[in-house]
Amino acid sequence: MEVFYIYEVFQSFLSAPAYHLLLEGLLIIWILRLIFTKSYKPHRTELTEKEKEDLIADWCPEPITPDTPASHHALHPRVVDGKPGKLVTVNGQQCINMATLNFLNMIGNSDVEQAAINTLRTYGVGSCGPRGFFGTTEIHLKFEEALSKFMGVEETVMYSYGFATIASAIPSYAKRGDVIFCDEGVNFATQTGITASRSNIKFFKHNDMEDLERLLEEQAVVDKMNAKKAKVVRRFLVVEGLYMNYGDICPLPELVALKHKYKVRLFVEESLSFGVLGERGRGVTEHYGVLVDEIDLIVASLENAMAVIGGFCCGKSYVVDHQRLSGVGYAFSASLPPMLASAAIAVLDKMENDREMFHILQQNCTLMHKKLSSIPGIVVDGRAIAPIKHLRLKGLENRSREHDVTILEKIVQEAERKGVALVVARYLDNKEHKLPKPSIRLAVNSGLSEKELESVIEVLKNVISNVIANDLESIQ
């Protein structure tokens, strides 16, 4: 039997094609070479003691961190003592707070604080788990239900961190191969989300609908050339309701028209417009009178107008519910502490029952915009009704960015000494898609009286005039 088996093997060997035998022979030779060839040993050069000492003497180590100028803002931190409400104590100086994005003056509100304290006594401090792993409490579900009712949508999902909301929402839908049309002026959290999606990103000029339509037309031509591929490519349009870096509002009716014309999904980031725009604070949809169902996904942070922590996404159930498994910030981060969810419910209740606060906020914004626009030496960016203003120096074309930031920082420091807290807008210079011009970011609060606003304007007039005059003298 064994002889017969050997014979069969021998016959198979003889009947095999010549190229097959050649390949097997080469493989056998290569394996034998690997086995018997000695491993490579590089030539080792022995240095003399003098050569070692010379190398050590010539070595100049690079600094662990780059040199930081003494005037850098990080070396002079502003220490806040107490709650950053409409009045704030900075480095021992009480100031009118024009820096904190506390638009509806909810920081320090006794009803909101009491709601958080009552929940703290029942649920403790933290949830200690993601929403899908024992991190969901009755309070989270109540907030989602209340917000859905307030916004007039089918479903809401709550996140525990404002930045992570939009950064998780976008990549939960858009994937590699999809196309995202995005305004070049969106905030860094939105930029992070579209980058994480690994989609094909096409930026259009800020609030320029003609440029957006040009890109949409180009994509339509590409889709016609490969109709089979176009069927599986999803297209998204991402904008902000009220832009953090500019203070202006997106042209939502035009965006909705383009959405229907070119069959794209519209995502609106409303971290600044929610609780600010519209008669009831429902955001940019209410501001323009656009049906909320026209927006595929509304995303917002709770950390501005509502003065708590976290964020939310709302819209149709079949859209929003997808995030409960695909939203990284929802599925893998510990849920929002229940006491903060209770605080958010308390703020939402006030927004529902006190529409006057939105009217007062818009009055303060309009007054502040008008007064700021009359100050020589600066330009005020943004819409009059927007609670966030950017004060930029005139004549930037002849100056360096570093020089303008230094001047703005001097204005902020001098205003702080005179009782007005401001902040220079900060960016990740090397990571922003389009780095905004240097500015002082000013936030308007509904709790400020007309007298307090007039006081802020008077301080800014004097400070800006003095700082710019001193700068001109130093240049001359």
C-alpha positions as CSV (number, residue, x, y, z in Angstrom):
1,M,0.0,0.0,0.0
2,E,2.8,2.4,0.9
3,V,4.7,1.6,-2.3
4,F,1.6,2.3,-4.3
5,Y,1.2,5.7,-2.5
6,I,4.8,6.7,-3.3
7,Y,4.2,5.6,-6.9
8,E,1.2,7.9,-7.2
9,V,3.1,10.8,-5.8
10,F,5.9,10.2,-8.3
11,Q,3.4,10.0,-11.2
12,S,1.8,13.2,-10.1
13,F,5.2,14.9,-9.9
14,L,6.0,13.8,-13.5
15,S,2.6,15.0,-14.8
16,A,2.8,18.4,-13.2
17,P,3.4,21.4,-15.5
18,A,7.0,22.6,-15.9
19,Y,6.2,26.1,-14.5
20,H,4.7,24.5,-11.4
21,L,7.9,22.5,-10.8
22,L,10.1,25.5,-11.4
23,L,8.1,27.6,-8.9
24,E,8.3,24.9,-6.2
25,G,12.0,24.5,-6.8
26,L,12.6,28.3,-6.4
27,L,10.6,28.3,-3.2
28,I,12.6,25.4,-1.8
29,I,15.9,27.1,-2.6
30,W,14.7,30.4,-1.0
31,I,13.7,28.6,2.2
32,L,17.0,26.8,2.4
33,R,18.8,30.1,1.9
34,L,16.9,31.7,4.7
35,I,17.7,28.8,7.0
36,F,21.5,28.7,6.4
37,T,22.3,32.4,5.7
38,K,23.8,34.2,8.7
39,S,21.8,37.2,9.9
40,Y,23.2,40.6,9.1
41,K,25.4,42.2,11.7
42,P,26.2,45.8,11.1
43,H,29.7,47.0,11.5
44,R,30.1,48.6,15.0
45,T,32.4,51.6,15.3
46,E,34.0,52.0,18.6
47,L,34.4,55.7,19.6
48,T,37.4,56.9,21.6
49,E,36.8,58.8,24.9
50,K,37.7,62.1,23.2
51,E,35.2,61.5,20.4
52,K,32.5,60.8,22.9
53,E,33.3,64.0,24.9
54,D,33.3,66.0,21.6
55,L,29.8,64.7,20.6
56,I,28.4,65.4,24.1
57,A,29.8,68.9,24.0
58,D,28.3,69.6,20.5
59,W,24.9,68.2,21.5
60,C,22.3,70.9,22.0
61,P,18.9,69.5,23.2
62,E,15.7,70.9,21.9
63,P,13.4,72.5,24.5
64,I,10.5,70.3,25.6
65,T,8.2,73.3,24.9
66,P,8.7,76.2,22.6
67,D,9.7,79.6,24.0
68,T,6.7,81.5,25.3
69,P,6.8,85.3,25.4
70,A,6.2,86.9,28.8
71,S,3.1,88.6,27.5
72,H,1.4,85.4,26.5
73,H,-2.1,85.2,28.0
74,A,-1.6,81.7,29.4
75,L,1.1,83.0,31.7
76,H,-1.4,85.5,33.2
77,P,-4.6,83.5,34.0
78,R,-7.7,85.3,35.1
79,V,-9.0,83.8,38.3
80,V,-12.8,83.9,38.8
81,D,-14.1,83.9,42.4
82,G,-17.8,82.9,42.7
83,K,-20.5,82.3,40.1
84,P,-19.9,83.9,36.7
85,G,-23.4,85.6,36.6
86,K,-24.1,89.0,35.2
87,L,-21.6,90.3,37.7
88,V,-18.3,88.4,38.2
89,T,-15.2,88.8,40.4
90,V,-12.0,88.5,38.4
91,N,-8.7,88.6,40.2
92,G,-10.4,90.3,43.1
93,Q,-12.1,93.0,40.9
94,Q,-15.9,92.9,40.6
95,C,-16.9,93.4,36.9
96,I,-19.9,93.5,34.7
97,N,-19.7,90.1,32.9
98,M,-19.6,90.5,29.2
99,A,-17.5,87.4,28.6
100,T,-19.6,84.4,29.8
101,L,-22.2,83.0,27.3
102,N,-24.9,83.3,29.9
103,F,-27.5,84.8,27.5
104,L,-30.6,84.2,29.6
105,N,-28.9,85.0,32.9
106,M,-29.6,81.5,34.3
107,I,-26.4,81.2,36.2
108,G,-27.2,81.6,39.9
109,N,-31.0,81.3,39.3
110,S,-32.4,80.1,42.6
111,D,-35.1,77.9,41.0
112,V,-32.6,76.1,38.8
113,E,-30.2,75.6,41.7
114,Q,-32.9,74.2,43.9
115,A,-34.0,71.7,41.2
116,A,-30.4,70.5,40.9
117,I,-30.1,70.2,44.7
118,N,-33.3,68.2,45.1
119,T,-32.1,65.7,42.4
120,L,-28.7,65.5,44.0
121,R,-30.2,64.3,47.2
122,T,-32.1,61.5,45.3
123,Y,-29.7,60.4,42.6
124,G,-26.3,61.5,43.9
125,V,-23.6,63.3,42.0
126,G,-22.8,61.2,38.9
127,S,-24.4,58.5,36.8
128,C,-21.3,56.4,36.6
129,G,-22.1,54.8,33.2
130,P,-23.2,55.5,29.6
131,R,-26.8,55.7,28.7
132,G,-26.9,52.1,27.4
133,F,-25.2,50.7,30.5
134,F,-27.2,51.8,33.6
135,G,-26.5,55.5,32.9
136,T,-30.1,56.3,32.0
137,T,-32.3,57.7,34.8
138,E,-35.9,58.9,34.8
139,I,-34.6,62.5,34.7
140,H,-32.8,62.0,31.4
141,L,-36.0,60.7,29.8
142,K,-38.1,63.5,31.2
143,F,-35.7,66.1,29.7
144,E,-35.8,64.4,26.3
145,E,-39.6,64.3,26.4
146,A,-39.9,67.9,27.5
147,L,-37.4,69.2,24.9
148,S,-39.2,67.2,22.1
149,K,-42.4,68.9,23.1
150,F,-40.8,72.3,23.3
151,M,-39.2,72.0,19.8
152,G,-42.1,70.3,18.2
153,V,-40.2,67.2,17.1
154,E,-40.7,63.5,17.4
155,E,-37.6,62.6,19.5
156,T,-34.6,64.0,21.3
157,V,-31.4,62.4,22.4
158,M,-29.3,63.9,25.3
159,Y,-25.5,64.1,25.4
160,S,-23.3,64.7,28.4
161,Y,-20.9,67.2,26.8
162,G,-21.7,70.0,24.5
163,F,-18.6,69.8,22.3
164,A,-19.0,66.1,21.8
165,T,-22.6,66.4,20.6
166,I,-22.0,67.7,17.1
167,A,-18.6,66.0,17.0
168,S,-20.4,62.7,17.5
169,A,-23.6,63.3,15.6
170,I,-22.0,64.0,12.2
171,P,-19.8,60.9,12.0
172,S,-22.7,58.7,13.2
173,Y,-24.4,59.4,9.9
174,A,-21.7,60.5,7.4
175,K,-19.1,57.8,6.5
176,R,-16.2,57.4,4.1
177,G,-17.3,58.0,0.5
178,D,-20.2,60.4,1.5
179,V,-20.1,64.1,0.7
180,I,-20.4,66.9,3.2
181,F,-21.0,70.5,2.1
182,C,-20.0,72.7,5.0
183,D,-19.9,76.4,5.6
184,E,-16.2,77.4,6.1
185,G,-17.1,79.5,9.1
186,V,-18.4,76.7,11.4
187,N,-17.0,76.3,14.9
188,F,-14.3,73.9,15.8
189,A,-16.6,71.3,17.3
190,T,-18.4,71.0,13.9
191,Q,-15.1,70.9,12.1
192,T,-14.0,68.0,14.4
193,G,-17.2,66.1,13.5
194,I,-16.9,66.4,9.8
195,T,-13.2,65.4,10.0
196,A,-14.0,62.4,12.1
197,S,-16.6,61.3,9.5
198,R,-13.8,60.8,6.9
199,S,-16.2,61.9,4.2
200,N,-15.4,64.0,1.2
201,I,-15.6,67.6,2.6
202,K,-16.5,70.5,0.4
203,F,-16.4,73.9,2.1
204,F,-18.3,76.8,0.7
205,K,-17.7,80.5,1.4
206,H,-19.3,81.7,4.6
207,N,-23.0,82.3,4.1
208,D,-22.5,82.5,0.3
209,M,-25.4,80.6,-1.3
210,E,-24.1,81.1,-4.8
211,D,-20.9,79.4,-3.9
212,L,-22.8,76.6,-2.2
213,E,-25.0,76.1,-5.3
214,R,-21.9,76.0,-7.5
215,L,-20.5,73.1,-5.4
216,L,-23.9,71.3,-5.5
217,E,-24.0,71.7,-9.3
218,E,-20.5,70.3,-9.6
219,Q,-21.5,67.3,-7.5
220,A,-24.7,66.8,-9.6
221,V,-22.5,66.6,-12.7
222,V,-20.2,64.0,-11.0
223,D,-23.2,62.0,-10.0
224,K,-24.6,61.9,-13.6
225,M,-21.3,60.5,-14.8
226,N,-21.5,57.6,-12.4
227,A,-25.1,57.0,-11.6
228,K,-24.5,53.6,-10.0
229,K,-22.1,55.1,-7.4
230,A,-24.3,58.1,-6.9
231,K,-27.1,55.9,-5.6
232,V,-25.1,54.9,-2.5
233,V,-23.4,58.2,-1.8
234,R,-25.1,60.3,0.8
235,R,-24.9,64.1,0.7
236,F,-25.0,66.3,3.8
237,L,-25.3,70.1,4.3
238,V,-23.9,71.3,7.6
239,V,-24.3,74.9,8.9
240,E,-24.7,76.8,12.1
241,G,-27.8,78.7,13.1
242,L,-26.0,81.5,14.7
243,Y,-22.2,81.5,14.0
244,M,-19.9,81.4,17.0
245,N,-17.0,83.0,15.1
246,Y,-19.0,85.7,13.3
247,G,-22.2,86.4,15.2
248,D,-24.3,86.3,12.0
249,I,-27.2,84.0,11.1
250,C,-27.5,81.4,8.4
251,P,-30.0,82.1,5.5
252,L,-32.1,79.1,6.4
253,P,-34.9,79.5,3.8
254,E,-32.4,79.5,1.0
255,L,-30.6,76.5,2.5
256,V,-33.9,74.6,2.7
257,A,-34.7,75.4,-1.0
258,L,-31.2,74.1,-2.0
259,K,-31.8,71.0,0.2
260,H,-34.9,70.0,-1.8
261,K,-33.4,71.0,-5.2
262,Y,-30.3,68.9,-4.8
263,K,-31.5,66.2,-2.5
264,V,-29.2,66.7,0.5
265,R,-29.7,66.2,4.2
266,L,-29.6,69.4,6.2
267,F,-27.9,69.5,9.7
268,V,-28.1,72.7,11.7
269,E,-25.9,73.3,14.7
270,E,-27.8,75.6,17.1
271,S,-25.6,75.9,20.1
272,L,-25.9,79.7,20.0
273,S,-29.3,80.2,18.4
274,F,-31.2,77.8,20.7
275,G,-32.7,79.8,23.5
276,V,-31.9,83.0,21.7
277,L,-33.7,83.4,18.4
278,G,-37.4,83.3,17.9
279,E,-40.3,84.5,20.0
280,R,-40.0,81.4,22.3
281,G,-36.3,80.7,21.9
282,R,-36.7,77.7,19.6
283,G,-33.9,78.8,17.4
284,V,-33.3,79.7,13.8
285,T,-36.3,77.7,12.5
286,E,-38.7,79.9,14.6
287,H,-36.7,83.0,13.7
288,Y,-37.4,82.5,10.0
289,G,-40.8,80.7,10.4
290,V,-39.4,77.5,8.8
291,L,-41.1,74.2,9.7
292,V,-38.8,72.2,12.0
293,D,-39.5,69.1,9.9
294,E,-37.6,70.8,7.1
295,I,-34.4,70.2,9.1
296,D,-33.1,66.6,9.1
297,L,-31.2,67.1,12.4
298,I,-30.9,69.9,14.9
299,V,-27.9,69.8,17.2
300,A,-27.3,72.2,20.1
301,S,-25.3,72.6,23.3
302,L,-27.0,73.3,26.6
303,E,-23.9,75.2,27.9
304,N,-24.8,78.7,26.6
305,A,-28.4,80.0,26.9
306,M,-29.4,77.2,29.4
307,A,-26.2,77.6,31.4
308,V,-25.9,73.9,32.2
309,I,-23.8,71.1,30.8
310,G,-24.4,68.7,27.9
311,G,-26.1,68.9,24.5
312,F,-28.9,67.4,22.5
313,C,-30.0,66.3,19.0
314,C,-33.6,66.3,17.9
315,G,-35.7,65.6,14.9
316,K,-37.5,62.6,13.3
317,S,-37.4,59.4,15.4
318,Y,-35.9,57.3,12.6
319,V,-33.0,59.8,12.4
320,V,-32.4,60.6,16.0
321,D,-32.7,57.1,17.3
322,H,-29.8,56.0,15.1
323,Q,-27.4,57.8,17.5
324,R,-28.3,55.6,20.5
325,L,-26.0,53.0,19.0
326,S,-23.8,55.0,16.6
327,G,-23.2,58.2,18.4
328,V,-19.8,57.7,20.1
329,G,-20.3,60.5,22.6
330,Y,-23.7,59.0,23.6
331,A,-22.8,55.3,23.6
332,F,-19.4,55.4,25.3
333,S,-19.4,58.5,27.6
334,A,-20.9,58.6,31.0
335,S,-24.4,60.2,30.9
336,L,-25.1,63.7,32.2
337,P,-25.3,63.8,36.0
338,P,-29.0,63.7,36.8
339,M,-28.8,66.9,38.9
340,L,-27.7,68.8,35.7
341,A,-30.5,67.2,33.7
342,S,-32.9,68.5,36.3
343,A,-31.4,72.0,36.1
344,A,-31.9,71.8,32.3
345,I,-35.6,70.9,32.8
346,A,-36.0,73.8,35.2
347,V,-34.5,76.2,32.6
348,L,-36.7,74.7,29.9
349,D,-39.8,75.3,32.0
350,K,-38.8,79.0,32.4
351,M,-38.3,79.3,28.7
352,E,-41.7,77.8,28.1
353,N,-43.5,80.1,30.5
354,D,-41.6,83.4,30.3
355,R,-41.3,84.6,26.8
356,E,-40.5,88.1,28.0
357,M,-36.9,87.0,28.6
358,F,-36.3,86.6,24.9
359,H,-37.7,90.0,24.1
360,I,-35.5,91.6,26.8
361,L,-32.4,89.8,25.4
362,Q,-33.1,90.9,21.9
363,Q,-33.6,94.5,23.1
364,N,-30.3,94.4,24.9
365,C,-28.5,92.9,21.9
366,T,-29.9,95.6,19.6
367,L,-29.0,98.4,21.9
368,M,-25.5,97.0,22.5
369,H,-24.9,96.6,18.8
370,K,-26.0,100.2,18.0
371,K,-23.8,101.7,20.8
372,L,-20.8,99.5,19.9
373,S,-21.0,100.5,16.2
374,S,-20.5,104.1,17.2
375,I,-17.1,103.5,18.9
376,P,-14.2,104.7,16.6
377,G,-11.4,102.3,15.8
378,I,-13.4,99.1,15.8
379,V,-15.8,97.1,13.6
380,V,-18.7,95.2,15.1
381,D,-19.3,91.8,13.4
382,G,-22.6,90.0,13.6
383,R,-26.4,90.7,13.5
384,A,-27.9,93.3,15.8
385,I,-30.2,90.7,17.5
386,A,-27.3,88.3,18.1
387,P,-26.1,88.1,21.7
388,I,-22.5,87.4,20.7
389,K,-20.5,90.3,19.2
390,H,-17.0,90.3,17.7
391,L,-15.1,93.6,18.1
392,R,-12.3,93.8,15.5
393,L,-9.8,96.5,14.9
394,K,-10.0,98.6,11.8
395,G,-7.3,98.5,9.2
396,L,-6.0,95.0,9.8
397,E,-4.5,94.7,6.3
398,N,-1.4,96.7,7.4
399,R,-0.8,94.9,10.7
400,S,0.3,91.4,11.8
401,R,-2.0,89.1,13.6
402,E,0.2,89.0,16.7
403,H,0.2,92.8,16.9
404,D,-3.6,92.9,16.8
405,V,-4.0,90.2,19.4
406,T,-1.6,92.2,21.7
407,I,-3.7,95.4,21.2
408,L,-6.9,93.6,21.9
409,E,-5.5,91.9,25.0
410,K,-4.5,95.4,26.3
411,I,-8.0,96.6,25.8
412,V,-9.4,93.6,27.7
413,Q,-6.9,94.1,30.6
414,E,-7.7,97.8,30.8
415,A,-11.4,97.2,30.7
416,E,-11.1,94.7,33.5
417,R,-9.4,97.3,35.7
418,K,-12.4,99.6,35.1
419,G,-15.0,96.9,35.9
420,V,-15.9,95.2,32.6
421,A,-14.9,91.6,32.0
422,L,-14.2,90.7,28.4
423,V,-12.2,88.0,26.5
424,V,-10.2,87.9,23.4
425,A,-11.5,85.1,21.1
426,R,-9.1,82.1,21.1
427,Y,-8.6,79.6,18.4
428,L,-6.5,76.6,17.6
429,D,-4.5,78.5,15.0
430,N,-3.0,75.5,13.2
431,K,-6.1,73.4,13.1
432,E,-8.9,75.8,12.1
433,H,-10.0,75.4,8.6
434,K,-10.3,79.2,8.2
435,L,-8.8,81.2,11.0
436,P,-11.1,84.1,11.9
437,K,-9.6,87.6,12.3
438,P,-8.5,88.6,15.9
439,S,-11.4,89.9,17.9
440,I,-12.8,90.6,21.4
441,R,-15.8,88.4,21.9
442,L,-18.6,90.1,23.8
443,A,-21.6,88.3,25.1
444,V,-24.9,90.1,26.0
445,N,-27.0,89.0,29.0
446,S,-30.7,89.4,29.4
447,G,-30.2,90.3,33.0
448,L,-28.3,93.5,32.4
449,S,-30.1,96.8,32.8
450,E,-29.8,99.6,30.4
451,K,-27.7,101.5,32.9
452,E,-25.2,98.7,33.1
453,L,-25.0,98.4,29.3
454,E,-24.4,102.2,29.1
455,S,-21.6,101.8,31.7
456,V,-20.0,99.1,29.5
457,I,-20.1,101.3,26.4
458,E,-18.6,104.2,28.3
459,V,-15.7,102.1,29.6
460,L,-15.1,100.6,26.1
461,K,-15.1,104.0,24.4
462,N,-12.4,105.3,26.8
463,V,-10.3,102.2,26.9
464,I,-10.3,101.6,23.1
465,S,-9.5,105.3,22.4
466,N,-6.6,105.3,24.9
467,V,-5.1,101.9,23.8
468,I,-5.2,102.7,20.1
469,A,-3.8,106.2,20.7
470,N,-0.9,104.8,22.7
471,D,-0.3,102.2,20.0
472,L,-0.1,104.8,17.2
473,E,2.3,106.9,19.3
474,S,4.6,103.9,19.8
475,I,4.6,103.2,16.0
476,Q,5.5,106.8,15.2
